Amino acid sequence: MNVRNPITGQSDRPLAPIPPDRLAAVAAGLRERAPAWQNADRGAVLARFGAALADDDALLSALVADTGRVGESLLERRLVAGLVERWVRQAPALLAPPAERPASLPGVFVAGDAVPYELAGMITPWNLPLLLGLIDAVPALAAGCTVLVKPSEVTPRFIEPLMRLVPEELPLRVVEGDGATGAALVGLVDAVVFTGSVATGRRVALAAASAFVPAFLELGGKDPAIVLAGADLGRAASAVLWGGTANAGQSCQSIERVYVAREVHDEFLDRLVAEAAQVGLTCEGGPIGPIIKPGQEDVIAAHLADAVAKGASVHTGGRIERHGGGHWCRPTVLSGVDHGMLVMTEETFGPVLPVMAVSGPDEAVALANDSVYGLSAAVFAAGEEQARAVAARLQAGAVSINDAALTALVHEGEKNSFRLSGLGGSRMGPASIGRFLRRRSFLVNRSDAADPWWHSTKE
Ligand code: NAD
């Protein structure tokens, strides 16, 4: 199998999946290093890794070759350097054993510690290869786990330059491979984080259940934005446009549908269309990169064709373009849409913003919740109080207020995915590190007296 270059369209790089026996040997080798890593100065080693990747040009070039885009690759590298810095700073306090405390039983005290898994595994997608390759690996390493990562076969070029930056003492291995490699990884690790599609997530969860290891699933989304009367429409249009088209819409937290109160629908649409028409493709000097995964252009084209056939109007973009061998899609704004269309219900994963008029907050909430997904959402309202009240009715794990897709940049807020968007503990916020630890309690009885519930064996 060859890897396709999203700019040239050429499948010019052979994929070299690690053979199963070598994968097993890598896993065993990592496991052997777990005790030393748990006793190492992990913060210092991680800090060196973060500093090394922060300005590495070979890593950046490989990411650009993988994804065809420069701006987002720079952002990924910056976000990952920040991620490492944050975990180095936060981990010691989070890992400190809790203070001993008296239990509810007289004379008994409770203390505890946390035991990291020896080997944590991550299976990751192609849309943000570096960030999603490391977003869970770094807290797992900080927790004291050794880590094995299997990125997507669509974007493997960044692996080699990344591995060159890994300090010798850091027990992190990132391996090249395909779905079969991912499936084999599940049987080798003590806990797995999977980021990708619902269909594969289900398979990973089943395999993890039969291997009796926890699986944390970070899956797809169909994020809604709600724009109510009284909202700052200029701000809402700019934020929704960014949230729906950054990364050419190839992000789980992309805005994929927009519900706008009827009285401000036309003005919002006009503003959105006017702005969207000015946002060009990177091959013309604009910010919108190519479609990365082979075949994704067919999904986007099918959703657009379905919407148009059912009566939607296309205001900008609206089709797949070919430039220099790659596939591209301009920011596409649709109106006249409804939930009978694929573009309102299935993940499009392209820079497509279908806008639907609604009667007010109740209908907006009902439609936003009319989805199999529940990843994140955005609300623009007359004021923060109204926006918060609407946000609290949404079946989603994170709601940006007065902005869109903030989870792309802000990783501090704890969140769980709702519905098919995922399963398991929070990837974000301090609780994230808890996914890689088992808590252990020490229950100490300091009383000399016989416990009243013991069997009575003496006169
Ligand atoms: P995918 O499910 O096709 O592949 C994801 C990974 O799973 C790849 O590394 C692949 O090689 C591996 N894999 C394939 N079959 C496997 C198997 N049987 N066992 C184990 N691993 C296997 O997903 P994709 O196309 O790479 O990613 C796009 C999807 O990811 C979208 O649905 C997107 O919304 C989602 N996503 C979610 C988040 C999130 O944080 N929730 C973030 C980014 C992307």
Boltz pocket constraint, residues with backbone or C-beta under 6 A from the ligand:
constraints:
  - pocket:
      binder: B
      contacts: [[A, 123], [A, 124], [A, 125], [A, 126], [A, 127], [A, 132], [A, 150], [A, 151], [A, 152], [A, 153], [A, 177], [A, 178], [A, 179], [A, 180], [A, 181], [A, 182], [A, 183], [A, 184], [A, 195], [A, 196], [A, 197], [A, 198], [A, 199], [A, 200], [A, 201], [A, 203], [A, 204], [A, 218], [A, 219], [A, 220], [A, 221], [A, 251], [A, 252], [A, 293], [A, 347], [A, 375], [A, 421], [A, 422]]
      max_distance: 6.0
